[in-house]
Amino acid sequence: MGAGADKAMAGMTPRQKKWFATVQANFEAQTGKPIAEWLEILKACPATTSGKQSAWLRTEYGVGVNHAAYILSCADTAGEPGWDDPDGLRAQLWKDANSEAILAALEALAVQTEGVVIGQRKSFTSFSRSVQFAAVRPLKGGRALIGFKLAPELSVRLAAPTRREAWSERLTAVVEIDQASQIDPDLEGLFVAAAARG
């Protein structure tokens, strides 16, 4: 495994690493084709963004979301950072200084919470222990949306998600924040409570 893959694996829990290894090991048997053939098929895709390419693979070829993600991770994505470049993904996603400050505050909280692994994905940053218990993605205007593995009724600050997010379906409560200072003791408590469930 190369240095990039080692760096990406550092952002995964042992359970996530095992899952990823299983996807890789069973890929050809489950999709019916080796990765080289899928990469050739992908060249015919009219879409240019990874999200639309993934949808195309799923719609046109019945590929599952995990297998589509694996195909795209193996493809040359025209200079876009991939799963093996978490720093590049982070820089590309968190461009706004205000939303990046929100992320930095959550990362600092995660470092203080025992057993938390921070993982960078293309459209969000995840926080996991054995499973993902929280995630955050930037919103327009320097804001951020945080998802928690908690019941929305647990706090007046939480709401049920209004749309399906790219992160784990286990995250059943969300909160929008405008600035890092809103990560106060109440929100820190929600983070810790979610971590206890992850």
C-alpha positions in Angstrom: 0.0 0.0 0.0 1.3 3.5 -0.9 1.8 6.5 1.3 -1.5 8.0 0.1 -3.5 4.9 1.0 -1.8 4.7 4.4 -2.8 8.3 5.0 -6.4 7.6 4.0 -6.5 4.5 6.2 -5.4 6.7 9.1 -8.8 8.4 8.8 -10.7 5.1 9.2 -11.7 3.1 12.2 -10.6 -0.6 12.3 -14.2 -1.5 11.3 -14.1 0.9 8.4 -10.7 -0.5 7.3 -12.1 -4.0 7.4 -15.1 -3.0 5.4 -12.9 -1.3 2.7 -10.7 -4.4 2.5 -13.8 -6.5 2.0 -15.1 -4.2 -0.8 -11.7 -4.5 -2.5 -11.3 -8.3 -2.0 -14.8 -9.1 -3.3 -15.1 -6.4 -6.0 -14.7 -8.6 -9.1 -16.9 -11.4 -7.7 -19.7 -9.0 -6.8 -19.6 -6.8 -9.9 -18.7 -9.5 -12.4 -15.8 -7.6 -13.9 -12.3 -6.7 -12.8 -11.5 -3.1 -12.0 -9.7 -2.6 -15.3 -12.9 -3.3 -17.2 -14.9 -0.9 -15.0 -12.3 1.8 -15.6 -12.8 1.3 -19.4 -16.6 1.5 -19.0 -16.2 4.7 -17.0 -14.5 6.3 -19.9 -17.8 6.2 -21.8 -19.6 8.2 -19.1 -20.9 11.5 -20.3 -20.7 13.0 -16.9 -17.5 14.8 -15.6 -18.1 15.1 -11.9 -17.7 12.1 -9.6 -21.2 12.4 -8.1 -22.8 12.2 -11.6 -20.4 9.5 -12.6 -21.4 7.4 -9.6 -25.1 8.0 -10.4 -24.4 6.9 -14.0 -22.7 3.7 -13.0 -25.6 2.9 -10.6 -28.3 3.7 -13.2 -26.7 2.3 -16.3 -24.9 -0.8 -14.9 -26.6 -1.5 -11.5 -23.4 -0.9 -9.6 -24.0 -0.4 -5.9 -22.9 2.9 -4.2 -19.8 1.3 -2.5 -18.6 -0.3 -5.7 -19.2 2.9 -7.7 -17.1 4.7 -5.1 -14.3 2.2 -5.4 -14.3 2.4 -9.2 -14.1 6.2 -9.0 -11.3 6.0 -6.4 -9.3 3.9 -8.9 -10.0 6.2 -11.8 -7.9 9.2 -12.9 -10.2 12.0 -11.7 -8.5 14.8 -13.7 -6.5 16.2 -10.8 -9.2 16.0 -8.2 -8.1 14.7 -4.8 -9.3 11.3 -4.0 -9.8 9.1 -1.0 -6.0 8.6 -0.7 -5.5 12.4 -0.4 -7.4 13.5 2.7 -5.5 16.8 3.0 -6.4 17.6 -0.6 -10.1 16.7 0.0 -10.1 18.9 3.1 -8.6 21.9 1.3 -11.0 21.5 -1.6 -14.1 21.2 0.6 -13.4 23.7 3.4 -12.4 26.8 1.3 -14.4 29.3 3.3 -12.4 30.6 6.3 -15.5 30.8 8.5 -16.7 27.3 7.8 -13.1 26.0 8.1 -12.9 27.5 11.6 -16.1 25.6 12.5 -14.4 22.4 11.3 -11.2 23.2 13.2 -13.3 23.7 16.4 -15.0 20.3 15.9 -11.6 18.6 15.2 -10.2 20.1 18.4 -13.2 18.6 20.3 -12.7 15.3 18.6 -9.1 15.1 19.6 -10.2 15.6 23.2 -12.7 12.7 23.0 -11.3 9.3 23.5 -11.1 6.9 20.6 -12.4 9.3 17.9 -11.1 9.0 14.3 -11.5 11.9 12.0 -12.0 10.9 8.4 -12.1 13.2 5.4 -14.6 12.4 2.6 -15.2 14.3 -0.6 -18.4 16.1 0.6 -18.0 16.0 4.4 -15.7 15.3 7.4 -16.7 12.3 9.5 -16.2 11.5 13.2 -16.2 7.8 14.1 -15.4 5.4 16.9 -16.5 1.9 15.9 -19.0 3.6 13.5 -19.7 7.1 12.3 -21.4 9.1 15.0 -21.1 12.6 13.6 -20.2 14.5 10.4 -20.0 18.0 9.2 -20.2 19.7 5.8 -19.9 23.3 4.8 -22.9 25.3 3.8 -23.0 28.5 1.7 -22.1 31.7 3.5 -19.5 30.2 5.7 -21.9 28.1 7.8 -21.9 24.4 8.5 -24.3 21.5 9.0 -23.5 19.0 11.7 -25.1 15.6 11.8 -25.3 13.5 14.9 -26.2 9.9 15.8 -28.8 11.2 18.2 -32.6 11.6 18.4 -33.6 15.1 17.3 -35.8 15.3 20.4 -32.8 15.2 22.7 -32.1 18.9 22.4 -34.0 22.0 21.1 -30.9 22.7 19.0 -31.3 19.5 17.0 -33.7 18.9 14.1 -34.5 16.0 11.8 -32.7 16.1 8.5 -34.6 17.8 5.7 -32.8 16.0 2.9 -30.7 12.8 2.5 -27.1 13.5 3.3 -24.0 11.7 1.9 -22.9 10.6 5.4 -24.2 7.7 7.4 -27.9 7.1 7.7 -27.3 6.6 11.4 -27.0 10.4 11.8 -30.6 11.2 12.5 -30.3 14.7 13.9 -28.7 17.9 12.5 -27.8 21.4 13.6 -26.8 24.3 11.4 -24.2 26.7 12.9 -23.0 30.1 11.7 -19.7 30.4 13.5 -17.2 28.4 15.6 -18.2 30.1 18.8 -21.6 28.3 18.6 -19.7 25.1 19.5 -20.5 25.8 23.1 -20.7 23.4 26.1 -24.2 22.4 25.0 -23.1 21.4 21.5 -19.9 19.8 23.0 -22.2 17.7 25.2 -24.2 16.5 22.1 -20.9 15.6 20.4 -19.8 13.6 23.4 -23.2 11.9 23.7 -23.1 10.9 20.1 -19.5 9.6 20.5 -20.7 7.4 23.3 -23.2 5.8 20.8 -20.5 5.4 18.1 
